Amino acid sequence: MIHPGLALAAALLTAAAPDLPPPQAAPPAGAAEPAAIAAPPTREPGGAAVPLAAPTAPGVYLGAGFGAEAYTSAGSSPGQLLRLRLGVARSRRLLIGLEGGLIGTGPHRLVFQDVGATFFPRETGFFVRGALGVTLRAQGTADPEQGPNLLAGLGYAFGGRSGPGLSLNLEAQHHARSLVSNSTGGLTTVTAWLGLDWY
């Protein structure tokens, strides 16, 4: 027989005990653990977002043009102009390549070969150009004369930078006399021409 005092003490302890949550069941064997929440990325002190580099458009470009001299320092009548260009698009703004041309017809003509660069400040539309190379100058029955040339120009390209397009070009080019001859001076031409380009 339980003593009345012990029964009363047990009842008091049971009433004073805190309510505990029921034990949780263990996950079954082989179950995947819940994925941990990723911590937010940290930033360098005082660092700012770095913009991505401008997309490039590597590839080959080909151009051909036809026009005429607008001015020549030789005082001769303006001649026709033929142009060819072949190069590589180094980026969406810069084209680098080889180019050649023929100015004039008949016995008085200039044939030049240059290394040139074309730069688009806004990737399309307006552009500026520069080139440096060698000119072969033929005058009547005299022996052809060879010398360096320097070209500067500007223009506007119509169409996108992929596929065919048209361009308007205005260029000034100075053709120096041979560096090994006794000739002095040179010849300056200003040409305007329409180009058909393929990027």
Order of alpha helices (4+ residues) and beta strands (2+ residues): alpha-beta-beta-beta-beta-beta-beta-beta-beta
